[in-house]
Amino acid sequence: MNGVPQAEPCNIVIFGASGDLTRRKLLPALARMQGWNLITPDSRIIGIMRDPSWQLNTWQDYVHESLREFHPDTVNDPARWESVSAMLELTIGDLSEPSMYQRLREALKTTNGKTNALFYLAIPPQWYEAAVSNLHKAGLLDESDGFRRIVIEKPFGNDLDSARKLNQAFREYVKESQIYRIDHYLGKEGVQNLMVFRFANTVFEPLWNRNYIDHVQISVSENIGVEYRAGYYEKSGALMDMIQSHLIQVMTLVAMEVPVSLDGNAVRDEKVKVLRSVRPIPPD
Ligand SMILES: NC(=O)c1ccc[n+]([C@@H]2O[C@H](COP(=O)([O-])OP(=O)(O)OC[C@H]3O[C@@H](n4cnc5c(N)ncnc54)[C@H](OP(=O)(O)O)[C@@H]3O)[C@@H](O)[C@H]2O)c1
C-alpha cells in the first residue's frame, strides 16, 4: 500500500483463535496486510487454542479454510499462502491457566534484538480483564525488550460503570498508549469514505450543515442474519450490539466539524464534541 510503512517484526498473538471474529475478520485482514507487504515475513501469527487436540497443521488447515472462504486471493496464490502459512504458530491452553502464558512467552520470537508482541483479545468480553492481568503477571506486558500492545474489540463493558471499571483494571497493567480499542465497523469502506466524501469534496463540504440538511437517517443493511449467534443476541440485543457502538460512531462521522488533521486524536476530539451535544434519550 502506497505510503503506509511496513510494521516492525512482531508476534501477533490471537487469543480466541478458533472463534468467529478471528475466522471472518482477523485472519482475512492479516492476509490482506501480508499481501500489501505491511507485515514482515519474520513476524508470527500465534493462535491460542484451548482444545489440546490442535496441532500446528490443524491450525494451518483452519486458516487455509477461513481464507478460502473470506479472502480467497491468498490461498489461490501458492507463494502467498506459503508466506502466510510459514508465519503461523500455535500455543495450547486456557486463558485462566498461568502455565499457558509461560508457554506463550517461550513461543515469542526475537528479531534484531526486539521481542515485539501484539495481543489480540478475540475472546468473550468477560475474559478481557483476566487475560490482561495474567499477561501482566507473566511479565508479557513489559516493554523493556520491545513494544507490547493489547487490542480489544467492542463491547468495552456494557454500560458506563462497567466500561470505567474495565479501563481502571487495564490501567493497572498497561499504559494507555499500549491499548487499542477497536470498532472494526469503522474499517468498512463505506464508513471510511465518509470522511473523504465530506471533507475532500468542495461541492459537499460547504453545504454539509443544518442550513441545507433537514435531517439525517442512518440505515444499516446487513447481508447476514443472527444465524448461530442467537445466544449472544439474546443477551446483547441489536440496540447494544449495533447502536451504542457502530452507529453512534457513524453518527459522529456524519455530524462532526472538520478536524484540525486526520490524526487519530484530532478526529477523536471532534467526535467527542458531537457526543457532548447529543441530548440523552430517557430510558423509557
Ligand atoms: N464476531 C464478530 O464479528 C465480532 C464483532 C465485534 C466484536 N466482537 C467481539 O470479539 C470477541 C470475540 O467474538 P467471537 O464472535 O469471535 O466469539 P466466539 O466465536 O465465541 O469465539 C470466542 C473464542 O474465545 C475462546 N475462548 C473462550 N474462553 C476461553 C478460555 N477460557 N481459554 C481460551 N480460549 C477461550 C474460544 O475458544 P473455544 O473455541 O475453545 O471455545 C473462541 O476461540 C467478543 O468480545 C465479541 O464481542 C466480535
The ligand as a Tripos MOL2 file, in Angstrom:
@<TRIPOS>MOLECULE
LIG
   48    52     1     0     0
SMALL
NO_CHARGES

@<TRIPOS>ATOM
      1 N1        -17.6670  -11.9540   15.6930 N.am      1 LIG1
      2 C1        -17.7260  -10.6890   15.3750 C.2       1 LIG1
      3 O1        -17.9780  -10.2960   14.2220 O.2       1 LIG1
      4 C2        -17.4750   -9.6420   16.4430 C.ar      1 LIG1
      5 C3        -17.7620   -8.3040   16.1350 C.ar      1 LIG1
      6 C4        -17.4670   -7.3190   17.0870 C.ar      1 LIG1
      7 C5        -16.9270   -7.6640   18.3020 C.ar      1 LIG1
      8 N2        -16.6940   -8.9850   18.5810 N.ar      1 LIG1
      9 C6        -16.1050   -9.2940   19.9050 C.3       1 LIG1
     10 O2        -14.9340  -10.0890   19.7070 O.3       1 LIG1
     11 C7        -14.8180  -11.0560   20.7300 C.3       1 LIG1
     12 C8        -14.7990  -12.4620   20.1280 C.3       1 LIG1
     13 O3        -16.0330  -12.7020   19.4680 O.3       1 LIG1
     14 P1        -16.3330  -14.0160   18.6160 P.3       1 LIG1
     15 O4        -17.5960  -13.7320   17.8910 O.co2     1 LIG1
     16 O5        -15.1420  -14.4380   17.8610 O.co2     1 LIG1
     17 O6        -16.6470  -15.0890   19.7780 O.3       1 LIG1
     18 P2        -16.6150  -16.6980   19.6570 P.3       1 LIG1
     19 O7        -16.8790  -17.1380   18.2740 O.co2     1 LIG1
     20 O8        -17.4930  -17.1940   20.7600 O.co2     1 LIG1
     21 O9        -15.0900  -17.0760   19.9980 O.3       1 LIG1
     22 C9        -14.5450  -16.9390   21.2880 C.3       1 LIG1
     23 C10       -13.1480  -17.5140   21.2950 C.3       1 LIG1
     24 O10       -12.6180  -17.4060   22.6160 O.3       1 LIG1
     25 C11       -12.0990  -18.6800   23.0070 C.3       1 LIG1
     26 N3        -12.2010  -18.8590   24.4550 N.ar      1 LIG1
     27 C12       -13.2980  -18.6880   25.2280 C.ar      1 LIG1
     28 N4        -12.9960  -18.9610   26.5060 N.ar      1 LIG1
     29 C13       -11.6730  -19.3130   26.5330 C.ar      1 LIG1
     30 C14       -10.7670  -19.7200   27.5530 C.ar      1 LIG1
     31 N5        -11.1520  -19.8200   28.8380 N.pl3     1 LIG1
     32 N6         -9.4830  -20.0220   27.2160 N.ar      1 LIG1
     33 C15        -9.0770  -19.9360   25.9120 C.ar      1 LIG1
     34 N7         -9.8890  -19.5360   24.9010 N.ar      1 LIG1
     35 C16       -11.1610  -19.2470   25.2140 C.ar      1 LIG1
     36 C17       -12.9710  -19.6710   22.2830 C.3       1 LIG1
     37 O11       -12.3080  -20.9130   22.2520 O.3       1 LIG1
     38 P3        -13.1230  -22.3090   22.0350 P.3       1 LIG1
     39 O12       -13.2430  -22.4730   20.5420 O.co2     1 LIG1
     40 O13       -12.2350  -23.3090   22.6660 O.co2     1 LIG1
     41 O14       -14.4430  -22.1410   22.7190 O.co2     1 LIG1
     42 C18       -13.0740  -19.0000   20.9130 C.3       1 LIG1
     43 O15       -11.9020  -19.2060   20.1700 O.3       1 LIG1
     44 C19       -16.0110  -10.8280   21.6620 C.3       1 LIG1
     45 O16       -15.6230   -9.9760   22.6870 O.3       1 LIG1
     46 C20       -17.0190  -10.1370   20.7710 C.3       1 LIG1
     47 O17       -17.9070   -9.3460   21.4940 O.3       1 LIG1
     48 C21       -16.9480   -9.9600   17.6860 C.ar      1 LIG1
@<TRIPOS>BOND
     1     1     2 1
     2     2     3 2
     3     2     4 1
     4     4     5 ar
     5     4    48 ar
     6     5     6 ar
     7     6     7 ar
     8     7     8 ar
     9     8     9 1
    10     8    48 ar
    11     9    10 1
    12     9    46 1
    13    10    11 1
    14    11    12 1
    15    11    44 1
    16    12    13 1
    17    13    14 1
    18    14    15 2
    19    14    16 1
    20    14    17 1
    21    17    18 1
    22    18    19 2
    23    18    20 1
    24    18    21 1
    25    21    22 1
    26    22    23 1
    27    23    24 1
    28    23    42 1
    29    24    25 1
    30    25    26 1
    31    25    36 1
    32    26    27 ar
    33    26    35 ar
    34    27    28 ar
    35    28    29 ar
    36    29    30 ar
    37    29    35 ar
    38    30    31 1
    39    30    32 ar
    40    32    33 ar
    41    33    34 ar
    42    34    35 ar
    43    36    37 1
    44    36    42 1
    45    37    38 1
    46    38    39 2
    47    38    40 1
    48    38    41 1
    49    42    43 1
    50    44    45 1
    51    44    46 1
    52    46    47 1
@<TRIPOS>SUBSTRUCTURE
     1 LIG1         1 GROUP 0 **** ****
